[in-house]
């Protein structure tokens, strides 16, 4: 029988934690991982205060220029979770431990930046990091774990069906984690699923349909393209907001006109990966049965 919680075992664990904390920044009040930090939880459980051992501390520069992941080696405890996730799960081997002893640190590629390594920015290293040594740059300063609502959903980018956990604060997505119980991804995802969600709140995202002004101003004929000045207010080519009924009616009339005049093969249909599979299936039926064209493709192939 193996006993894993005896006083001797707990004393050994506490000693190991004290050594880790002796070289760890005690900036929990401003740290991104506060409230979701395994090291913090264990220090609390074993009553580690961080003042038993004092000595030289690391002062690594936080300057990795990659666009996705903040790399703070000062908070790294060399647990090697990121190394194993990158090597054994993704098979990329972009992360390694360089040097030994007190000089050891996590590095990328040939001891360079993340962007210069084979890293695919899937974010698996972020997912398994127990501290804030690896953290999404887009999520920094957005909110604490106890301030967010976690919502499980399906990644909108392709048909694999990866399950994601959205961290939402004030009706805004501030961070995305992969779901460990996801039947398609089992806790992993790609760079688009983990970091490509800022389009949801982007200022350029359309929330209402828009049509050219000449289509809603009394049915005037299509102006010459040479006179197009869509950025000028009042120009016939200007984009104007309208209601869905008007926009769909214009779309239906234009499609019918081109089909009847030039044949169904004059029309092509491009669907979106951000739609449900069922919606793309309906668009497939619409293209082939309603319009009569086989010219339909999917944006995930572009």
C-alpha positions in Angstrom: 0.0 0.0 0.0 1.3 3.5 -0.9 0.4 6.4 1.4 0.5 9.7 -0.3 -0.7 12.1 2.4 1.4 11.2 5.4 3.1 14.0 7.5 6.4 13.0 6.0 5.1 13.3 2.5 3.4 16.6 3.2 6.6 17.9 4.7 8.6 17.0 1.6 6.0 18.6 -0.6 6.1 21.8 1.4 9.9 21.9 1.2 9.7 21.6 -2.6 7.1 24.3 -2.7 9.3 26.6 -0.6 12.2 26.1 -3.0 9.9 27.0 -5.9 8.5 30.1 -4.2 12.0 31.3 -3.2 12.6 32.2 -6.9 9.0 33.1 -7.9 7.7 36.7 -8.2 5.3 37.3 -5.3 3.1 39.6 -7.4 -0.2 37.7 -6.9 -2.2 41.0 -6.5 -1.5 41.9 -10.2 -0.8 38.5 -11.7 -3.1 37.4 -14.5 -3.4 33.8 -13.1 -4.5 34.8 -9.6 -7.5 32.7 -8.7 -6.6 30.1 -11.3 -3.0 29.3 -10.4 -2.0 25.8 -9.3 1.1 27.1 -7.5 -0.9 29.6 -5.6 -3.4 26.9 -4.6 -0.7 24.5 -3.4 1.1 27.3 -1.5 -2.2 28.0 0.3 -2.8 24.4 1.1 0.7 23.8 2.5 1.0 27.2 4.2 4.0 28.3 2.2 4.7 32.0 2.8 7.8 32.5 0.6 10.1 33.9 3.2 12.0 30.8 4.4 14.7 30.8 1.7 16.2 33.9 0.2 18.8 34.1 -2.5 19.4 35.1 -6.1 16.3 35.6 -8.2 15.9 35.4 -12.0 15.1 38.6 -13.8 14.3 37.5 -17.4 13.1 40.0 -19.9 9.4 39.7 -21.0 10.0 40.5 -24.6 8.8 37.7 -26.9 7.5 39.5 -29.9 5.0 36.8 -31.1 1.4 38.1 -31.5 -0.4 35.6 -29.3 1.3 34.4 -26.2 2.9 36.4 -23.4 6.1 34.6 -22.2 7.2 35.4 -18.6 10.0 33.1 -17.6 10.2 34.7 -14.2 6.9 32.9 -13.3 8.0 29.6 -14.8 8.5 26.7 -12.3 10.0 24.4 -14.9 7.3 21.8 -14.5 7.8 20.9 -18.2 4.1 20.6 -18.8 4.4 22.8 -21.9 7.3 20.7 -23.2 5.3 17.5 -22.9 2.1 19.0 -24.4 4.0 20.3 -27.4 6.1 17.2 -27.9 3.8 14.3 -26.9 0.3 15.7 -27.9 1.0 18.0 -30.8 4.2 16.4 -32.0 5.7 19.8 -32.8 8.7 19.9 -30.3 8.9 23.7 -30.4 9.6 24.0 -26.6 12.6 22.7 -24.7 14.5 23.3 -21.5 17.9 25.1 -22.1 20.9 24.8 -19.7 20.8 23.2 -16.3 20.4 23.9 -12.6 19.6 27.4 -11.6 20.4 28.6 -15.2 17.7 26.3 -16.7 14.8 28.0 -18.5 12.1 27.2 -21.0 13.0 28.2 -24.6 11.7 27.8 -28.1 13.2 26.4 -31.2 17.0 26.9 -31.2 16.7 29.1 -28.1 14.9 31.9 -29.9 11.5 33.5 -29.9 8.2 31.6 -30.4 7.7 33.0 -33.8 11.2 31.7 -34.9 10.4 28.2 -33.7 8.2 25.4 -35.2 5.4 26.7 -32.9 2.0 26.5 -34.5 0.4 28.7 -31.8 -2.2 26.1 -30.9 -2.0 27.4 -27.3 -1.7 23.9 -25.7 1.2 25.2 -23.7 -1.0 28.0 -22.3 -3.7 25.5 -21.5 -1.5 23.3 -19.3 0.7 26.1 -17.8 0.0 26.1 -14.0 1.1 29.7 -13.5 1.0 32.8 -15.7 4.4 32.1 -17.4 2.4 31.6 -20.6 -0.7 33.7 -21.1 -2.8 34.9 -24.0 -1.8 38.5 -24.9 -5.3 39.3 -26.1 -6.7 38.4 -22.6 -4.3 40.4 -20.4 -5.9 42.9 -18.1 -9.4 41.9 -19.1 -10.7 40.2 -15.9 -10.2 37.8 -13.0 -11.4 34.2 -13.0 -14.1 34.9 -10.4 -15.4 37.8 -12.5 -16.2 35.8 -15.6 -19.0 33.5 -16.7 -17.9 30.3 -18.4 -19.9 29.1 -21.4 -19.2 26.0 -23.4 -19.7 26.2 -27.1 -18.5 24.8 -30.5 -15.7 26.4 -32.4 -17.1 28.3 -35.4 -14.1 27.9 -37.7 -14.5 24.4 -39.3 -16.5 21.2 -39.1 -14.4 19.3 -36.6 -16.7 20.5 -33.8 -14.0 21.3 -31.1 -15.5 22.3 -27.8 -14.4 25.6 -26.3 -15.0 27.4 -23.0 -15.7 31.1 -23.4 -14.8 33.3 -20.5 -17.3 36.2 -20.7 -17.2 39.4 -18.7 -19.8 42.2 -19.2 -21.1 40.4 -22.2 -17.7 40.4 -23.9 -15.5 37.4 -24.6 -12.1 38.0 -22.8 -10.5 34.5 -23.1 -11.0 31.1 -24.7 -10.0 27.8 -23.2 -10.4 24.4 -24.8 -12.8 21.9 -23.2 -11.2 18.8 -21.7 -14.5 16.8 -22.2 -14.8 17.8 -25.8 -15.4 14.5 -27.8 -13.6 16.0 -30.9 -10.7 17.8 -29.4 -10.2 16.4 -25.8 -8.8 19.7 -24.5 -6.9 20.8 -27.5 -7.6 23.2 -30.3 -5.8 25.2 -33.1 -4.6 28.8 -33.3 -7.9 30.0 -34.8 -10.0 28.4 -32.1 -8.0 29.7 -29.2 -6.9 33.2 -30.4 -9.2 34.0 -33.4 -12.3 35.2 -31.5 -11.7 39.0 -31.5 -13.9 39.2 -34.7 -16.9 38.8 -32.4 -16.6 42.3 -31.0 -14.7 43.9 -33.9 -15.8 47.4 -34.8 -16.0 46.4 -38.5 -18.4 43.5 -37.9 -21.8 44.1 -39.5 -24.8 43.7 -37.3 -27.4 44.8 -39.8 -27.7 44.1 -43.6 -26.4 46.7 -46.0 -27.2 47.3 -49.6 -26.2 49.9 -52.3 -28.2 53.1 -52.1 -29.4 52.8 -55.7 -31.2 49.5 -54.9 -33.4 51.1 -52.3 -33.9 54.6 -53.8 -36.9 54.1 -56.1 -35.4 51.2 -58.1 -33.1 53.5 -60.2 -30.9 51.7 -62.7 -27.4 50.5 -61.8 -24.9 53.4 -62.1 -21.7 53.0 -64.1 -18.9 51.5 -62.1 -16.6 54.3 -63.4 -18.6 56.8 -61.3 -18.4 54.7 -58.1 -17.8 56.8 -55.0 -19.2 54.6 -52.2 -17.4 56.6 -49.5 -19.4 59.7 -50.4 -22.7 60.2 -48.6 -25.6 60.2 -51.0 -23.7 58.5 -53.8 -25.7 55.7 -55.5 -23.0 53.2 -54.6 -23.0 54.1 -50.9 -23.7 51.2 -48.5 -26.8 51.9 -46.4 -28.4 49.9 -43.7 -31.7 48.4 -44.3 -34.0 45.8 -42.7 -33.7 42.0 -43.4 -37.0 41.8 -45.4 -35.8 44.4 -47.8 -32.3 43.0 -48.1 -33.6 39.4 -48.7 -36.2 40.6 -51.2 -33.5 42.4 -53.2 -31.2 39.4 -53.1 -34.0 37.0 -54.3 -35.0 39.3 -57.2 -31.4 39.7 -58.3 -30.7 36.0 -58.2 -33.9 35.2 -60.1 -33.1 37.8 -62.7 -29.5 36.5 -63.4 -30.7 32.9 -63.4 -33.4 33.6 -65.9 -31.3 35.9 -68.1 -27.9 34.1 -68.1 -28.7 30.6 -66.8 -28.0 29.0 -63.4 -24.3 28.5 -64.0 -23.8 32.3 -64.1 -24.3 32.2 -60.3 -21.8 30.8 -57.7 -22.4 30.3 -54.0 -19.7 30.6 -51.3 -20.7 29.4 -47.8 -19.1 30.2 -44.4 -17.3 28.0 -41.9 -18.9 30.1 -39.2 -22.3 28.6 -40.0 -23.7 25.4 -38.6 -23.3 22.3 -40.7 -27.1 22.2 -41.0 -27.0 25.8 -42.4 -24.4 24.9 -45.0 -26.4 21.9 -46.0 -29.5 24.1 -46.6 -27.3 26.4 -48.7 -26.2 23.4 -50.7 -29.8 22.4 -51.4 -30.6 26.0 -52.2 -27.8 26.2 -54.8 -28.4 22.9 -56.4 -32.2 22.6 -56.3 -33.5 26.2 -56.1 -31.0 27.9 -58.4 -29.8 24.8 -60.3 -26.1 25.3 -60.1 -23.3 23.1 -58.8 -21.0 26.1 -58.4 -20.8 26.0 -54.6 -17.8 26.0 -52.4 -16.8 26.6 -48.8 -14.5 29.3 -47.4 -12.5 26.8 -45.3 -10.9 25.6 -48.5 -9.6 29.0 -49.6 
